[in-house]
């Protein structure tokens, strides 16, 4: 390499394989070899893409199924409901009261007796904006659970205190 010319690392063997590799190495590739390699790669990719389409469809269906399962869990998860409804109604998360983590199972298809029961459970959300004050004419304590639209007497064993509360429970719906 003292003369500055490029030398092939394959040496100068006259073996036909070495000559062919040297030609490829030095950039002397004929059209037949290029076409052969191109067609082989194209055929391999075409056969692979047919397999990939089926696998992609299976993967997509699996991802949809996992997404639905996650959304179903999140719609029932107590911690998620506390975050969601505390932000939605602008209340502290401790003021979100959920009676049960999941709906009762008496309407489930696989519950004995197996089959359609003609019912399901819907999540019911009740928001109470509790306001307390004294009645102007009688000076008795009154309370409103709907932000001041309706009023009732607030003197009893357990008087209500002001604040905002969100109640979550499952309500059975007959079909």
N, C-alpha and C positions, 0 to 999 in steps of 0.2 A: 504494500500500500504506500510505498514511498513515492511512487510516481503520481499519486493523487487520483488515479482512476478507481472507479467503483468495481469491487470484485464480489462475486456471488459467494455467499457462505457455503454453497454446496460444492464448491471445488470445480474441477474441470473434467469430471468423469464423462466417458462417452456412453454410459449406460442409458438406454432410451427413456427410462423413468426419470433419471436425473436430468436428461436433456429437456424433457417436458416440464419438469418442475422448474428448471432454470429459465425456460421460456416464460412460464407464468410469473416467476420471481422478477424477471427483467421486464415484464409488461408486454411480452409478445404472445398474446392469447389469440387463438384463431376463433372465428365466428362459430364453428361447430361446438367447441368446448363451452363457449359462452352460452349458446342456445341450450346445450345439454344441462348445464348448471341452472340456468334460468327456469327451464321447464320443470326440473326436479324440485326446485324450491317452490315454484308456483303450484305444482300438484300437491306437495306436502301441505302448503298453506290452505289450499282449497279443501282437502280432506279434513284438515284440522278445524276449519271454520264451521263445517257442518256439525262436528262434535261440539264445538263451542256454543253454537246456537242453542242446542238442547240443554247444555249445562247452564248457559246464561238464563234460559227460561226457568229451569228448576231453581237456580239461585234467586231469581227475582221473586218467584212464588214463595220461597222460603223466607226471604226478607219481608215480604208483605205479611206473611203469617206471624213472624216475630214482631213486626210493628203493631199488628192488631193485638197481640197478646200483651205487649208493653202498654199500649193505650188502655186496654181493659184493666190492667193492674193499676195504672196511674189514676184511673177514674174512681177506683175504690180505696186507694191507699190513704190512710188517715193523714200522714205527714204531707202528702201532695195536696189533699183537700184543704188542710190548714193554710198552706202557702197560697193556693189559688184563691180561696175565698177571703183570706185576710187582705190580699191585694185588691181583689174585686170590690169588696165592700168597705175598704179602708178601716179595718179593725185590727186589733192585736191578734196574733195567731192563737193566743190562749182563749180568745172569745169565740173561736170556732168549735162548736160542740157536735161531734159525730157519735151517734148512739151505737152503731155496729160497724165493724170493718168491712163486711160484705153482706149482700142481701140474704135473707133466709133461703134455704134450699128446697122448700116444699113445692116450688113450681118447676124445679129442674126436670129435664126430660128423663134422665137416668135414675131419678129417685123413685122408689117403689110407690105405687105400681108404675112400671116403666111405661112411658108414653107421654103424649101431650096432656098437660094439666089444664089448659085454658086460662093460664094466668102468667104474669111476670111481675117483676118489681122495678119501679122507677125510683131514682134518687130524687128526693124532695129537699129543696133548700128554702128555709124560712129565715128572713132577715128581720130582726126586731131593732128598731131605733127607739129605745126606752127613754122617755122624758118624764120627769116628776116635777110637780110644783103644788102649790096650794090653790084650792078653788077660791075665786075672788069673792063669792057671796057667802060661803060657809066657812072659809078658812080651813077646810078639811084637805088632807093630802089627796091628790089625784095623780093618775099615771096614764101615759099613752104608750102603746107598744108599736104604733105605726107612724111615728114621727110627728105626732100632734094632730092627726086627723080625727081620732076618736079618743074619748077619755073615760076612765072608770075610777072608782074610789080606791085609794091605796092605803087604807087603814085596815089592818088585819094582823094575823100572827106573823106573816112574812112579807113585809112591805118591799116593793120592788125598788131597786136602786138604778139611777140613770146610767146609760151606756148603750153600746151597740153589741148585739150578739147574733151569730149566725148558727142556726140549727140544721143539721143534716140527718135525714133518716130515710129508710126504705119504705115505700108505700106499695102495697099490693094492688095490682090492676087486673081485674077480671076481663077476659077477652070474649 
